Amino acid sequence: MPPRIGSVSFATPARRGSGLASALWVSLLLGLASTSCGTPPPRSKSPAAARDGDTYRNPILFADWSDPDVVRVGEDFWLVASSFHEVPGLPVLHSKDLVHWELAGHAASRLPSPRYDVPRHGGGVWAPSIRHDGDVYEVWYGDPDLGLFATRARDPRGPWEPLRQVQEARGWIDPCPFRDTDGSRWVVHAWAKSRAGFNGVLTVRRLSPDGLSVVGEGVNVFDGGTEHPTIEGPKLYRRGEWVYIFAPAGGVKNGWQTVLRSKSVLGPYEGRIVLDQGGTPTNGPHQGGLVDTPSGEWWFVHFQDRGAYGRVTHLEPVSWRDGWPVIGEDPDGDGKGQPVAVFKRPDAGRGSASVAPQVSDEFDGTSLGPMWAWNANPRPDWASLTARPGFLRLIPVRKTEDAPASIAHEPNVLRTRLSSERLVATALVELNGTSRGAESGLAVLGLDVAYVAIARTENGWEEIFATGAGVLKDGVERVVERRPIPSGRLHLRVTVEPGARLRFATSEDGTNFTPIGGEVVAREGAWVGARLALFTRPLPDPKPQDVTDVEFFRVE
């Protein structure tokens, strides 16, 4: 039952040098430790670099950084985003200017076992919050099936403490911790109708003095009803005499930003819509976080749902009028803003246009780049960066009777975000061994799947193109086209065009590419955008030589 009602979120570069000869086993296990231990990967150009003089252009991050929250400490800005079932989870991004961001690491190296030892699309990390309290950074998230979790660190680049379950619960989502000026500690959260049976309600609960346990019964401080339906993703702030709750409502694709204010954490709250699509092409706009600059400016970071591309990140200016925030531009002066496309850069530090989240990996370091995430909690026998230095070795797992029919449900699949409306991703893949049924390739994963792969059959080596619809349910992939090839070494490529249209191609020399299969259109996944992925299929009796070596993965 809900708590009582109270008062009221590609030509390919030259081959690189050999990799390091040794690696930390822990880095392999986690799969995605910081690249600072090895050769820095090539950086991609930030969309925000397309600016005139002192302006920036939205979106500042064209990639699936869903449900962003942000905090400033000194001259540094830190952002966290939802990661759902992908591991490692809780990505942490860093910026000096709120416009250019890089992926600094992850706050969760694993998700609670054994539940997330297998893929659970749509589960896991929902809508995290990041706060800084004293000398400690704190990240909270809600798992709709398990409850509220938190982790802490003195350095947001890590290490982070193991996840702590603050409260076991079903249906509690989108938590945000808050310390009021009197020292009291609170958390506000929303509800998942799929688990709790209702939504559109925001609940505030008191926390213990250490902030790591819920005390007493919560108070439902707001019910969106029909005016603010499906209100969720709440963030708590205090500014002067007012306590504010920023919370999106109306749904991800066509909703708006609601702000509530009160003189007390427990209400009563009054509310208004402070940002919606207005006359702009920016649908949503959905949940995010409020942050100030050292100079006293206020800004709001939020996402926009772009279908297969995921939830891309926007930055909006914030002004204050009569104690209410006005987000974006307000052409008619009614206090309700609309998103900006181009705007003057924040009066903050000067970030570099070369700074952007990593999108390519040469596999020269001691660990995978932070761009990668596994489909479930990783095991050390899935991959190696030391068996053949300078290559990522993918190792097939043993196929069981209940093995998943689609690669979407195989745990040892490496995933990474689409990073632009148009891009070309190329991987040089070498399938070794002679076991029939061996198959490794490059995929685009979502509700549907399309991939190009190298396969070993009774007739020798083949390149294949396969597609599958509804694979997150009971859909399976089927081979659409196959061609013989002389060896198991092949460049695999996918080109993404506007509208998430996909075309696949292969090449033996890395220069002359031949199309394979027809054009397909990518679809989003479960609460996430489509993902680029590297995979190797399980085998009934894998031999030591049945491995796949990936020389590089490059995106332009």
C-alpha positions in Angstrom: 0.0 0.0 0.0 1.2 3.5 -0.6 2.0 5.7 2.4 -0.4 8.2 3.7 -1.2 11.5 1.9 0.3 14.5 3.5 -0.7 18.2 3.3 -0.7 17.9 0.1 14.3 11.8 -14.7 35.2 5.4 -40.2 38.9 5.0 -44.2 40.3 3.4 -41.1 43.3 4.7 -39.1 46.6 2.9 -39.2 47.2 -0.1 -36.9 48.4 0.9 -33.5 51.3 -0.5 -31.5 51.2 -3.6 -29.4 49.3 -3.7 -26.1 50.7 -4.1 -22.7 51.8 -7.5 -21.6 49.9 -7.8 -18.4 46.5 -6.7 -17.0 44.8 -6.6 -13.7 42.4 -9.5 -13.3 39.9 -7.2 -11.6 39.8 -4.9 -14.6 39.0 -7.9 -16.8 36.3 -9.1 -14.5 34.7 -5.7 -14.5 35.2 -5.4 -18.2 35.1 -1.6 -18.2 37.6 0.0 -15.8 39.1 3.4 -16.6 41.3 3.6 -19.6 43.9 5.6 -17.6 45.8 2.4 -17.1 46.5 2.0 -20.9 46.8 4.0 -24.1 44.2 6.7 -24.3 41.6 5.9 -26.9 40.9 8.2 -29.8 38.3 10.8 -28.9 35.2 11.7 -30.9 34.0 15.2 -31.6 31.3 16.5 -29.4 28.1 17.7 -31.1 28.4 20.8 -29.0 31.6 21.7 -31.0 29.2 22.9 -33.8 28.9 26.4 -32.4 29.5 30.0 -33.4 31.8 31.9 -31.2 30.6 31.7 -27.6 27.5 29.7 -28.2 26.6 26.0 -27.9 24.1 23.9 -29.8 21.7 21.3 -28.4 21.9 18.4 -27.9 25.1 18.7 -26.0 25.4 14.9 -26.0 23.9 13.0 -28.9 23.8 9.6 -27.2 21.7 7.7 -24.7 22.5 9.3 -21.4 19.0 8.8 -20.0 17.6 10.5 -16.9 20.6 12.8 -16.3 21.3 14.4 -12.9 24.2 16.8 -12.3 26.1 18.3 -9.5 28.8 21.0 -9.3 31.7 20.8 -6.9 34.1 23.7 -7.2 34.8 24.2 -10.9 33.9 20.6 -11.8 30.5 19.3 -13.0 29.6 15.6 -12.6 26.7 13.9 -14.3 25.1 10.4 -13.8 22.6 8.6 -16.0 20.5 5.5 -16.1 22.1 2.3 -17.2 19.3 -0.2 -16.6 20.6 -3.8 -16.9 24.0 -3.0 -18.5 27.1 -3.7 -16.4 29.1 -1.8 -15.3 26.3 0.6 -14.4 25.8 4.1 -13.2 28.0 6.0 -15.7 29.7 9.1 -14.3 30.5 11.9 -16.8 32.7 15.0 -16.1 32.7 18.5 -17.5 34.4 21.8 -16.9 31.9 23.9 -18.8 28.5 22.0 -18.9 28.9 21.7 -22.7 31.8 19.2 -23.3 31.7 16.0 -21.3 33.8 12.9 -21.0 33.0 9.5 -19.5 34.9 9.4 -16.2 33.9 5.9 -15.1 31.1 4.0 -13.5 29.8 4.0 -9.9 28.6 0.4 -10.0 31.0 -2.4 -11.2 28.3 -5.0 -10.7 24.6 -5.2 -10.1 23.0 -7.3 -7.3 23.6 -11.0 -7.9 22.2 -13.5 -8.9 19.4 -11.5 -10.5 21.6 -9.6 -12.9 23.9 -12.5 -13.7 21.5 -12.9 -16.7 20.2 -10.1 -19.0 17.1 -8.4 -17.6 16.2 -5.8 -20.2 14.4 -2.9 -18.6 15.5 -3.7 -15.1 18.4 -2.5 -13.0 19.4 1.1 -12.6 16.6 3.6 -13.0 17.0 7.4 -12.8 19.9 8.0 -10.5 20.7 11.1 -8.5 24.1 12.5 -7.5 24.8 14.7 -4.6 27.9 16.0 -2.7 27.8 16.1 1.0 30.8 17.3 2.9 33.7 15.5 1.2 31.6 12.6 0.0 29.9 12.0 -3.4 26.7 10.0 -3.1 24.7 8.3 -5.9 21.3 6.8 -5.4 19.1 4.8 -7.8 15.9 2.8 -7.7 15.5 -0.7 -9.0 11.8 -1.2 -9.6 12.0 -4.9 -8.4 14.4 -4.6 -5.5 14.2 -1.2 -4.0 16.6 1.8 -3.3 20.4 1.5 -3.6 23.2 3.9 -2.9 27.0 4.1 -3.2 29.5 6.7 -2.0 33.0 7.8 -3.0 35.4 10.6 -2.1 36.5 10.9 -5.8 33.7 10.6 -8.4 36.2 8.9 -10.7 36.2 6.1 -8.1 36.7 3.9 -6.4 33.0 3.7 -5.3 31.8 1.6 -2.4 29.9 -1.6 -3.3 26.2 -0.9 -3.8 24.2 -0.7 -0.5 20.5 -1.6 -0.5 19.0 1.3 1.5 15.5 0.0 1.4 14.0 -3.2 0.1 10.8 -2.3 -1.8 8.9 -3.0 -5.0 7.9 -0.1 -7.2 10.0 2.6 -5.6 11.9 4.4 -8.3 13.8 7.6 -9.1 15.1 8.5 -5.6 16.9 11.7 -4.8 18.5 12.3 -1.3 18.4 15.7 0.3 19.9 17.4 3.3 18.0 20.4 4.5 19.6 23.5 6.1 18.7 22.2 9.6 20.7 19.0 8.9 17.7 16.7 8.5 18.0 14.2 5.8 15.3 13.1 3.3 14.7 11.2 0.1 12.0 11.8 -2.5 11.0 9.1 -4.9 8.3 8.1 -7.5 6.4 4.9 -8.2 6.4 2.4 -11.1 2.8 1.4 -11.9 4.0 -1.9 -13.5 5.2 -2.9 -10.0 3.2 -0.9 -7.5 -0.1 -0.7 -9.3 -0.1 3.1 -9.4 2.0 6.0 -10.4 1.9 9.8 -10.6 2.6 10.1 -6.9 5.7 11.6 -5.2 6.7 10.4 -1.8 9.1 12.0 0.7 10.7 9.9 3.5 12.9 10.8 6.4 16.4 9.3 6.4 18.6 8.3 9.4 21.4 10.8 10.4 23.9 8.9 8.3 21.6 9.1 5.3 21.7 5.3 4.7 18.4 4.0 6.0 14.7 5.0 5.8 13.1 6.1 9.0 9.4 5.8 9.6 6.5 6.0 7.2 6.7 8.2 4.1 4.4 11.0 3.1 2.9 11.4 -0.3 3.5 15.1 -0.9 2.1 15.3 -4.4 -0.4 13.4 -6.6 -0.2 14.5 -10.3 -3.7 13.3 -11.0 -4.9 14.5 -14.5 -3.0 17.8 -14.3 0.5 16.3 -14.1 0.0 12.6 -15.0 2.8 10.1 -14.6 4.9 12.6 -12.6 8.3 11.0 -11.8 12.0 11.6 -11.6 11.8 14.0 -8.7 14.8 16.1 -7.6 14.8 18.0 -4.3 16.5 21.4 -3.9 16.4 24.4 -1.5 16.9 27.9 -2.7 16.4 30.5 0.0 13.1 30.0 1.8 11.7 27.6 -0.8 12.1 23.9 -1.1 11.7 22.8 -4.8 10.9 19.5 -6.4 11.7 19.4 -10.1 9.8 16.5 -11.8 8.7 15.7 -15.3 5.2 14.7 -16.1 3.1 13.7 -19.1 5.3 10.9 -20.4 8.7 10.6 -21.9 7.9 11.4 -25.6 5.4 14.3 -25.1 5.7 15.4 -21.5 6.9 18.6 -19.8 8.8 19.8 -16.7 6.8 20.5 -13.6 8.2 22.3 -10.6 6.7 22.2 -7.1 7.6 24.5 -4.2 6.9 24.7 -0.5 8.3 26.2 2.6 8.7 22.7 4.1 10.0 19.4 2.7 6.8 17.7 3.6 4.6 20.4 1.9 2.1 21.6 1.2 3.4 22.1 -2.4 2.1 24.3 -5.2 3.1 23.6 -8.7 3.4 24.9 -12.3 4.7 23.8 -15.7 8.0 25.6 -16.3 9.2 24.0 -19.6 7.5 22.2 -22.4 8.1 21.7 -26.2 6.4 24.9 -27.1 7.0 25.8 -30.8 10.3 23.8 -31.0 11.1 20.4 -32.4 12.4 19.2 -29.0 9.8 16.8 -27.9 9.5 15.9 -24.2 11.4 17.6 -22.7 12.0 15.1 -20.0 13.7 14.8 -16.6 17.0 16.2 -15.6 18.9 18.1 -13.0 19.4 21.7 -11.9 22.9 23.1 -11.3 24.6 26.5 -10.8 28.0 27.8 -12.0 30.6 29.4 -9.9 29.5 32.8 -11.3 25.9 32.3 -10.1 24.2 31.3 -13.3 21.6 28.5 -13.2 21.2 25.7 -15.8 19.1 22.7 -16.4 20.3 19.4 -18.0 17.6 17.1 -19.3 16.9 14.5 -21.9 14.9 14.3 -25.1 13.6 10.9 -26.4 15.0 10.2 -29.9 13.7 6.7 -30.4 16.4 4.3 -31.6 19.1 6.9 -30.7 18.0 6.9 -27.1 17.6 9.8 -24.8 19.9 12.6 -25.8 21.1 15.3 -23.5 20.1 19.0 -23.7 21.3 22.1 -21.7 18.9 24.9 -20.9 19.4 28.3 -19.3 17.4 29.0 -16.1 16.2 32.3 -14.8 14.2 33.0 -11.7 11.0 35.1 -11.6 8.9 35.6 -8.5 10.5 32.6 -6.9 9.8 30.3 -9.8 12.4 28.9 -12.3 11.9 29.7 -16.0 13.7 27.0 -18.1 14.9 27.7 -21.6 13.5 30.7 -23.5 10.2 32.3 -22.8 9.1 34.2 -25.9 5.6 35.1 -24.7 6.7 35.9 -21.1 4.1 33.6 -19.5 6.7 31.9 -17.2 6.7 28.7 -19.1 9.9 28.2 -21.2 10.7 26.1 -24.3 14.0 24.4 -25.2 16.8 26.4 -26.9 18.5 25.2 -30.0 21.5 27.5 -29.8 22.4 29.7 -26.8 25.2 31.6 -25.2 27.7 29.2 -23.4 27.6 29.0 -19.6 29.8 31.4 -17.7 31.9 28.5 -16.4 35.2 27.0 -17.2 36.3 26.5 -20.8 36.1 22.8 -21.8 37.8 21.5 -24.9 36.0 20.5 -28.1 38.2 17.4 -28.2 36.6 16.2 -25.0 33.7 13.8 -25.5 32.7 10.3 -24.3 34.8 7.6 -25.9 33.3 5.8 -28.9 36.2 3.7 -30.3 38.6 1.1 -28.8 41.9 -0.1 -30.1 42.1 -2.7 -27.3 45.7 -1.7 -26.4 45.1 -1.0 -22.8 44.9 -3.2 -19.7 41.1 -3.0 -19.7 38.2 -2.3 -22.0 37.3 1.3 -22.6 34.5 2.7 -20.4 32.3 2.9 -23.5 31.5 -0.8 -23.2 29.0 -2.5 -21.0 28.1 -6.2 -20.7 24.6 -7.6 -21.1 24.8 -9.0 -17.5 27.3 -9.2 -14.6 30.5 -10.3 -16.4 32.7 -13.3 -15.7 36.4 -13.4 -16.2 36.2 -16.3 -18.7 34.2 -14.2 -21.2 37.1 -12.1 -22.6 40.8 -11.4 -22.4 43.1 -8.5 -23.3 46.3 -10.4 -22.5 45.9 -13.7 -24.3 46.9 -11.8 -27.5 48.1 -8.4 -26.5 46.6 -5.6 -28.6 43.4 -7.6 -29.3 40.2 -8.2 -27.5 39.7 -12.0 -27.3 36.1 -13.1 -27.0 35.6 -16.6 -25.6 32.4 -18.6 -26.3 30.5 -20.0 -23.4 29.1 -23.5 -23.3 25.7 -23.8 -24.9 23.1 -25.3 -22.7 19.7 -26.8 -23.3 18.0 -23.6 -22.1 20.4 -21.3 -24.0 18.7 -18.2 -25.3 17.6 -18.2 -29.0 18.6 -14.6 -29.6 21.9 -12.8 -28.9 19.8 -10.2 -27.2 19.5 -12.6 -24.2 23.1 -13.8 -24.2 25.0 -12.4 -21.2 28.5 -12.2 -22.8 27.6 -9.5 -25.3 29.4 -6.2 -25.3 27.2 -3.1 -25.9 27.9 0.6 -26.6 25.7 3.5 -27.4 25.0 5.1 -30.8 26.9 8.4 -30.6 25.6 10.3 -33.6 22.6 10.6 -35.9 24.9 9.3 -38.7 28.0 7.2 -38.1 30.1 4.3 -39.4 31.2 1.6 -37.0 33.9 -0.9 -38.2 35.4 -3.9 -36.4 38.2 -6.1 -37.6 37.2 -9.5 -36.4 39.0 -12.9 -36.6 37.1 -16.1 -35.8 39.5 -18.8 -35.0 39.0 -22.6 -34.6 37.1 -25.0 -36.8 34.1 -25.9 -34.7 30.9 -25.9 -36.8 28.3 -23.4 -35.5 30.9 -20.9 -34.4 29.8 -17.4 -35.1 31.0 -13.9 -34.1 29.9 -10.5 -35.3 28.8 -6.9 -35.1 25.2 -6.2 -34.3 22.7 -3.4 -33.6 20.5 -4.5 -30.7 17.1 -3.1 -29.7 13.6 -4.5 -29.8 14.8 -5.9 -33.1 18.3 -7.1 -34.1 20.4 -6.9 -37.2 23.9 -8.1 -37.5 26.8 -9.1 -39.8 29.0 -12.0 -38.7 31.6 -14.6 -39.6 30.4 -18.1 -39.3 32.0 -21.5 -39.5 29.9 -24.1 -41.3 30.5 -27.6 -42.7 31.4 -25.9 -46.0 34.0 -23.6 -44.4 34.0 -19.9 -43.6 31.0 -17.7 -44.5 29.9 -14.2 -43.9 26.3 -13.9 -43.0 23.7 -11.2 -42.5 20.8 -11.8 -40.1 17.8 -10.0 -38.7 15.3 -10.7 -36.0 12.1 -8.9 -34.8 10.8 -8.7 -31.3 13.9 -10.4 -29.8 13.4 -9.0 -26.3 10.4 -11.3 -26.2 10.4 -14.5 -28.2 11.7 -13.3 -31.6 14.8 -15.0 -33.1 17.3 -14.0 -35.7 17.2 -15.6 -39.2 20.0 -15.5 -41.8 18.9 -13.3 -44.8 22.1 -13.6 -46.8 25.3 -15.7 -46.7 28.5 -15.7 -48.8 31.6 -17.9 -48.7 34.8 -16.2 -47.6 38.4 -17.5 -47.7 39.2 -17.1 -44.0 37.8 -16.2 -40.7 39.3 -12.7 -40.7 37.0 -9.9 -41.9 36.2 -6.2 -41.5 32.6 -5.9 -40.4 30.8 -2.5 -40.8 27.5 -0.9 -40.1 26.5 2.5 -41.4 23.8 4.4 -39.5 21.9 7.1 -41.4 19.3 9.6 -40.1 16.1 7.8 -39.1 18.3 5.0 -37.6 18.5 3.4 -41.1 21.2 0.6 -41.1 23.3 -0.7 -43.9 25.9 -3.5 -43.4 29.1 -4.3 -45.4 32.2 -6.4 -45.2 35.8 -6.2 -46.5 38.8 -8.4 -46.5 41.3 -5.6 -47.0 39.6 -2.8 -44.9 39.4 -0.6 -48.0 36.9 -2.1 -50.4 33.6 -2.8 -48.7 30.8 -4.9 -50.2 27.2 -4.5 -49.0 25.5 -7.4 -47.5 21.8 -7.7 -46.7 19.3 -4.9 -47.3 18.5 -1.7 -45.4 16.9 -2.1 -42.0 15.7 0.4 -39.5 16.8 0.1 -35.9 14.4 0.3 -33.0 15.0 1.3 -29.4 15.4 -1.3 -26.7 13.7 -1.6 -23.3 14.0 2.0 -21.9 17.3 2.4 -23.8 18.3 3.4 -27.3 19.6 0.8 -29.8 23.1 -0.5 -29.1 26.1 -1.4 -31.2 27.4 -4.7 -30.0 30.2 -7.3 -30.4 29.3 -10.9 -29.8 30.3 -14.5 -30.1 27.8 -17.3 -30.1 27.9 -20.2 -27.5 29.0 -23.6 -28.6 27.9 -27.0 -27.4 31.5 -28.1 -26.8 33.9 -25.1 -27.1 37.5 -25.9 -27.7 40.4 -23.7 -26.6 41.0 -22.5 -30.2 37.4 -21.5 -30.7 38.0 -17.9 -29.8 37.4 -14.6 -31.6 40.0 -11.8 -31.7 38.9 -8.3 -32.3 41.7 -6.0 -33.5 39.8 -2.8 -33.2 36.4 -1.2 -33.0 36.2 2.3 -34.6 33.4 4.7 -34.9 33.3 7.9 -37.0 
